[in-house]
Amino acid sequence: MAKTRAYSITKEAVDREAKLAGGDYDKVDVSKVIKLDELTLRELGPRDVKLKILAASGEHNISHAALADTVNIAEARGGKIFPGNSAVGEVLAVGSALAAEAKAAADKKLPYKGFKPGDIVLTHCNGEADEYGYPLRIWAYDQPESDGWYSEEAVVGDWQLVKAPLECGLSLWEIAALPLRAPTAYHLWRRAVDMFRVKVTREQRAVVNVLSFGGGVGELFLMLAKAEGHNAFFCSGSPERRAALEKLGIKGIDQKAFNRFKGKDDIKAFNKECKKLTNDEGMHLVCDMLRGPVFDAGLAIAGRCGVNVSAGWQLSQVVTYNSTLMSVKQVTIDHMHYETIPGVRAATELYGKVFKPTIHSEVYSFEDLPRCMAEMTRNVQTGIPIVRIAKELPASVKQIT
């Protein structure tokens, strides 16, 4: 069986660094938990695709896997995981069934919509799905026996791939920022706006106030809101990210001006500022992680009939709130995990048209991936971090790097 260089997270590394940090997550050096390892690739099945990974993005779920601050996923998966939930890759080879389909299409002179060597593709992290198409598990995180794409090569099923829209106007690095984040933002947006419309019709309120807190998914959520003509506000501690979104007509709010919501007075001041920006209405749609310091702030600024949506479980798996107050305000609180596969494809159609991600000023090398994740954990990057994995890029993408 073929082997490839890939990064892993082990229970032993997590436990060792946690002990050295004395149980203080802020002192854990994530770069010492994520280690370069060797991954054995499975044999190519009939509907499998072998990839050369070109680039991937840093993801907060990997940071949390290294910290084990919510759940020790490496331990739960048997002691080791190979992470990486989204990537851009080049098809190197396809399984026998896919090759036969391509030949049959060529013999009949019909267009072939499947994958063939040389294609540039995006991965998505859907694992086992429920009866409605929503994933029960996420690939390379909690899906059993799944290996991710912080690796030089990979073997995946054809159902895990979408063709990369190389003509969308984005660079390769911008495209690499989106395979995980764009479907998440798309799912959050369609849920949030549709739930609001159950309560308030377009005739009653055509343009709504939308706020998201800083982060890659949050900024994409606001790009969708702005594209549909709504008032959009981005609350972030990064001046670089606020400036990038200001160019798209999205109003920036400095999160640091409110002490990152550490106390009740900070939340009151933030609420006052949001009321000022929205003619005393507050925010109709709010996207946050429903955890940690922004949770109370996100609920405080919710307007009448507002909707607060979140993805994931960053910082905590448990939340509490004043249900009486939220009921009186008719506020809907909604949790989601990840998109369906059709939703992934739909989100990909918006690359460059709606989704124009802010990426970090440095594109990291494959060897620097641990440093990338440590800097992401410390929240010191100016945008979504990108890791270039392939030293040599195919000619089809060189013009967009």
Number of C-alpha atoms within 10 A of each C-alpha: 7 10 13 14 15 23 25 24 25 23 21 14 21 24 18 14 21 22 12 12 14 10 14 12 15 11 14 22 23 30 19 16 27 26 18 18 13 14 19 13 16 14 12 17 16 15 16 22 26 24 26 22 26 28 30 32 32 27 23 15 16 22 23 20 25 33 27 18 18 14 15 18 23 24 18 13 18 12 15 16 26 27 27 25 25 26 30 31 31 26 21 18 20 25 19 15 13 20 17 13 15 18 14 13 13 12 9 8 9 11 9 13 10 15 24 18 14 16 17 25 23 24 28 25 27 24 19 14 14 11 6 7 14 18 20 15 18 19 24 24 24 17 17 16 12 17 24 24 31 28 29 21 25 26 22 22 16 18 13 17 24 20 18 22 18 18 10 15 14 19 17 21 24 23 29 30 29 29 28 26 28 28 26 26 28 24 22 27 23 12 17 24 19 13 19 20 15 9 14 16 11 10 7 9 9 11 14 20 21 27 31 26 22 22 22 22 25 26 32 26 30 29 25 20 24 18 14 11 12 17 21 27 27 26 21 22 21 20 13 17 25 23 15 18 22 15 9 14 14 23 17 22 23 17 19 12 13 18 15 17 21 14 13 11 12 16 23 16 15 24 21 15 16 22 17 12 16 16 8 13 16 25 30 24 28 30 27 23 23 28 19 16 16 19 18 20 23 25 25 19 25 28 21 17 21 29 25 28 24 23 19 18 20 17 14 14 12 10 11 9 10 9 10 9 12 18 11 10 14 16 22 19 16 16 14 15 16 24 24 18 21 11 17 25 17 14 22 23 14 16 23 18 13 18 27 22 27 22 22 19 13 14 18 21 17 23 14 14 26 23 17 25 25 21 18 20 23 14 13 11 18 17 22 26 27 28 25 23 26 18 10 9 17 14 9 12 14 11 10 15 10
